[in-house]
Amino acid sequence: MPVDEAVRDYLSLALAIGRRRSGTISVRTGDAPPPAGPPPSPGALVRAAGRLAQRLPDAGLEPRRERFLAAQLVALESTARRLAGQGVPYDAVLAAAADGPVPAGREDDHRAAHRELDALLPGSGDLAARLAEHRRRDEVPPDRLAAGLAALAEALRARARDAGLVDGPEEVVFEVVADAPWSALHRREGPGRSRVLVHAGARPRRAGLARLVAHEAYPGHHVEQWRRESVLLGERGWAEHGVVLLGTPQALLAEGAADGGLHALVGEGWGPWASDVLDGVGLAFDGERAERVAAAVARLARVRLDAARLRQAGARADDVEAFLRRWLLLDDRGARRVLRFLADPRWRDHVVTYVEGGPLVRRWLDHPGATPAQRLRALYDGAWTPSGLREELSRMGLE
């Protein structure tokens, strides 16, 4: 089986599944029109994924490309089986997306994060109420949101260029929207061009703006897109990277890299740094405390995935909201917003990419022998898989 045929069949399968399941294709490079006629049946897609996986070892691909495609095909076959009504267990869906088993959260870990927050937040009494007050005080006034985004984008873009992560023509446009199931979303608009949609209704906070801009733009999704098109597609001709697919190992590492972007460019002390940047547009905040609070809240990330598991297991919406309020320390509005996200099949399956991808990539960025920014560039340019990263970290005694 020739290399070009294997890659062509993979792209055809991905596009066909995307036609059957809206939202599967997060990014598609190129302007070729979709195939004419109806897409193959879900059963035919299951068979096509299985056949390609069996033939892949004979395609003559270099090992890294073969491993990438093999991991992607596991996730695509899982999606096709669900489209065919084959009843794939949710844990199997998560494992296919993560390229490995996905553990549940532990209540002892959640309680430890709660204790840390209790020590950090002023006042006494109900912890969720104190966290809500901290967040309320940190909210960005709607009329200052665009200025805050622009200031941070300029500062992070300069750092991304200084680190050699991007050096050609590129542009990011930020657009504030009134309603969405997410807080922010990156969209490719063309070669080197991105649009980042920011949900004003999510009430963005000062401390969160730096993480948002780093995640969606510099050095996150926008820079990842730029390097993928410049290096993987442009220099190497690895056409399989012409699409980015939600619910796959590829998406898990993309989200993990975006989550680690602020650490890669700024590192420890990002809170005071972001406050200094935002002070120029009248949005200064207590950066040191915000950074410590964010670290504690991040330890509760697995709560969202556990909530998705509960919902998939048949738990009532009210019970899942109560679970989110208890462990994620959300108010009613916040719990409903997370539940809305988890109710959408596209995003419900995608939540594992944040929960598993962020910690995995963070360990990779802290790998000795290079700076975090250099590690991020190696991740973008290397067509890694999650299992490949885990094995490398284990080999170095870091897993």
N, C-alpha and C positions, 0 to 999 in steps of 0.2 A: 504494500500500500504506500504510494508516494506521499511525501510530506505535504505537498500542496493539496492533495486530495483529503488527507486527514483534517487539515485546518479548514478547508472549504466545507467539509461535512459538519465539523463542529459549529462553524458560523451559521450554516443553514439550520442546524438543529436549534441553536440559540434563538435565531430570528423566528423560527416556527413556534417555539414555545412562547416567545414574546407576543406573538399574534394571538395565541390561545389564552394567555394570562397577562392582562394589562399590568404594566409596571415592572415586569421582569427585567427589561432592558433599561438600565439606569443611564448609560451613555452609549451612543453609537457614533463612531467616527465615519465620515463620508456622507455623501448625499445620494447614494444609489437608491432607487425606488424599491419598495418592498415587493416580494414576488407576487405575481398575479394569481388569482384564483384562491379558493379556500385553503387554509392551512391543513396539514395532515391531521388525522384523528389523534386523540390522546394515546390510544393504544399503539398507533404507528410510531408516535414519538418515543414511547417506552422502548419499543423494539429497536428503533434507530439508535437510541442512546446506548443500549446494551451491545449492539453490534459494533458500534464505533469503539467502545471501551475494550472489547475483545480484540479488535484489529489494531489498536493503537501501538502496542509493542513492536509491530512489524512495519511501522511507518518510517523508521529511520530518523526519528527526531532526536535531537540531543537530549540528554537526561532531564535537564531542567524544564525544557518545553514539554516533554512527555509527562513529567510529574504534574505540572500545572494543568494540562488538559485532562489527565486522569482524575484529578481532584474535582475539577469543574464538572466532568461528566457524571460523577456520583451525585452531585447536587442537582444537575439537570434531570437525571433519571428520577430522582426523588420528586421533583416538581411534576414531571410527566406522569408519574404513577398517581399522584394526587389528582391531577386533571382527569385521569382515567377512572377515578373513583375507587382506587385500590386500598384506601384506608391506611396510609403510612402513619405510624405513631409519631406524635409530635417530637419525642426525644430523638427519633431517627431523623426527622427533618432538621433538627438543630445540629445533630452530629454531622450530617451531610454538609451543612453550611459552614461548620466550624472545622471540617477536616479532622474530626476527632470527637471523643465524648465530651459532653457539656455537663458539669456537675451542678446540682442545685445549691442555692445559698444556704448558709447556716445561721440559725437564729443567734448563736453566741457571737458570731462576727457582727451581726446587725446591732446587738446590744452594746458591743464594744464601741462601735461607731457612735451610737447614741450617747454613751458616757463621754466620749471625746467632745461631742457637740455641746453637751451639758456644761462642760468645763469652759468651753470657748465663748458661749453666748452669754451676754449680760442678763442679769435678773435671775429669777427663780420661778418655779412652778412648771406648768405644762411646756414640755420641750418643743412640741410641734408649733405651739403659739409663739414661742420665742424665736424659732427659726423663721416662721412666717413674718414676724415683725422685722427681723434682720433683712429678709428679702424685700419687704415692702420699702424699707428705708433705702435700699440699694437700687430700686427701680429707676430706669432712665426716663426722664420726662419725654413724652412723645415728640415734642418739638426739638429735642436735642439728639434723638436717636440717629438721624442721618449724619450729623456732625461727628458723633462718637464713632460710628462705623468708619467714616472717612479717615479720621485721625489714626485709628488703630491699623487700618489697612495700609496707610502710607508708611507707618513705622515698621510693621511686620514685612511689608514688601521690601523695604530697604535691607532688612536683616536677611531675608531669603536670597536676595541678590548678592549680598556680601558673602553668604555661605556657599555660593555657587549652585544653588538649587534651581535657579531660573536665570537665564541671561539673554533671552531673545525677546522679540515683540510679544506682548501679552497684555491683557486688560481684564479687570473685574468690575462689573457694575453691580451696585447694591440696590435692591428695590424692597421697600417696606410694603407688606400686604396686610389686609385686615383680618383674614380668617384662614386657618389651615390646621391640619392635624399635627403638624410638626413646628418646631421653633425656628428652624432655618433650613433651606434647601439649596444645593448647588445645581446649576444647570449649565451644560456646555452649549455655547452659542455659535461656535465655529473654531477654527484653528487658533489656539492661544486666547480665546475669548470665553468668558464665563459671566453668568448672571447669578447672583446670590439673593434669594428671596428671604426676607426676615419677617417673621410673624409678629406684628406689634401686639396682638392680643395675648401673646405669651408673656407679655410684660418683661422684656429683657432687662437684665440688671447690669450695673456698671462692671462688676467683677466678671460677669459672664460674657461681656462683649469681646474681651480679648480672646477667650476660648472659642467663641463663635467665629470670629474673623480668622483665627488660626486654623480652625477646623475646616471651614468652608473655602477659604481662599489661600492665605499664605501662612504656613507651607503645606496646607491640607489639600482638599480636593482639586482646587484650581491648579496648583503646582504639580500634583500627581498627574493630572490630565496633560499638562504641558510636557512633562518628562515622558509620559507614556507615548505621546504622539511624536516627540522629538527623538527619543532613544529607541524604545521597543519597536515602534512602527517605522519611524524614519530611518534610523541608522541600521537596525538589525533586520527589518522586514518581517517581524513576527506578527503576522496578520491576525492571529487569534486575539490580540489585545485591541482589536478594533471595536470591541464591545465590552461593556462592564455590566455584569449581571447581578441583580439583587439576589440575596439568599444563597450565595456561593462563597467558597473560600476567597476568591478574588475580592469580593465586597468586604469580607471580614477584615482583610489586611488593609484595604483602602480606608475603612472606617477607623481601624486601629491606628493607622499612620496619622490620620487627621486628628484623632484624639490626642496623639502624642506631639502634635505640631508645636504647641506653645512650649512644651518642655524642650523640644529640639532647638528652637530658636532663642529662647530666653532662659529657660531652666529655673532653678530655685530663685525665688525673689520676683517671680513674674507679677505677683500682686502689686507690690510697690511700683514696679516698672510700668504696669498698665495704668496705675493711678497717676503717675507723672505724665504719661501721654494724654490721658483724658482731662487732666487739670487744664490743659491748653484750651479745652472747649467747655470748661466749667463743670466737669463731671468727676472731680477727684473723689476718692473714697479711701477707707481704711484698708489699704492693700494687703498688709501683713495678716490681719485677721481674716480677710476674705479668702486669702490663699489657704489658710489653715482650715477654715470652714469648708472650702471646696474639696480639700483632700479628704476630710471626714465624710462628707456627703458622697464622694466618689466610691467609698467603700460600701455604699448601699446600692450600687448599680445593679447587682444581681436580683434585687427585689423586683424590678420590672420584669425580668425574665421569669421569675417564679410566679408573678401575677399572670403572665401569659400562659404558663403551664396550667395554672388553676382554671383559667377561663377555658382553655382547650379541653380540660378534663370535665367540663360541664358545670363549674361553679357559677352561681348566680352573680349577675353584675354587681348587686349590692354587696355581696360578700367579698368580691375582688376589690371593690372600692375601699371597703373597710380594711382589707389587708394592706393596701397601698397607704392609707392614712396612718395605720399603726406603724409600719416598718419604714416607709419612705418619708414619714412625717409631713404628709401633704394635707392641705385643707380640702374641703369638698370640691372646690373648683379645680384644684390641681389633680386630684384623684380622677375626676371625670375626664380631664384632658388626657391623662395617661391612658385611661381605659379606652377613650376614643381612638388613640393611636394604636392600641393593641387590638382593637376590633377590626381594623383594616388589614386584610390578609397580606398586603404588600409589606406593611410596616411591622406587623406582628412577627413575621418570620425574620425581619431585618434586625430586630432588637438584639438578637444574639451577637450580631457583628460588633455592636458597641460593648457588650458585656465581656465577650471573650477577646475581641480584637485589641481593645485599649490596653489591658494589662500585658498581653503577649508582646505587643510592639514596644511598650515602655521598657520591658526587660531587654529587648533587643537594642533599643536606643542606648541603654546604659551598659551595653556590652563593652568591655575594656578594649583599648587599642585604637579608638577613633572617637571623634566628637559625636554627640547625638545628631547634629546636622549631617555629618558625613555618613552616619549609620542610616539616617532617613533616606539620603540619596541612594545608598546601596540597596535599600529595600525597594525603592521605586524602580530602580534600573535592573533589579535582579530577577523579576518574575518569580518571587518566592511563593511557597505555599505555607499555610499555618503549621502543618506537620513538619515541614522542612525547617522552619524557624525553631520549633520546639526541639527538634533533634540537634540543631546547631547549638542551642543554649544548653542542652543536656551534655553535649560533648565538652562544652566549656565549663561544666559544673555550675551553671547558672539557672537551671530549671528546677 
